[in-house]
C-alpha cells in the first residue's frame, strides 16, 4: 500500500470502489477548500462528491445522497497532524 489515495473511493461496502485498507488510514476530503466529514463517495478525476441528504433513508435503509460538483482534494488526516 502506497501513500497515494485512489481516484475514486466509497465508504459503502457494497460498492466496487470500497477499499477497507485505505479507509482505516483516516481519509479526509477537502471540497471547494472546505473540509467535509459526511462524504459517502468521491471521484477526483470527475470532480464530485456524494454526501448524505439529511436524515432521509432509501428503501434499503441507506442514507439518501446528493452529488455535489467541484474540486475534490482527498488527504490522510494523520499526515497533517503537527508533532509537538
Secondary structure, DSSP 4 states (H G I P E B T S, - for coil): --SPPPSEEES-TTSTTB-HHHHTT-EEEEETTEEES-EEEEETTTTEEEEEEEEEE-TTSPEEEEEEES-EEEEETGGGPPP-
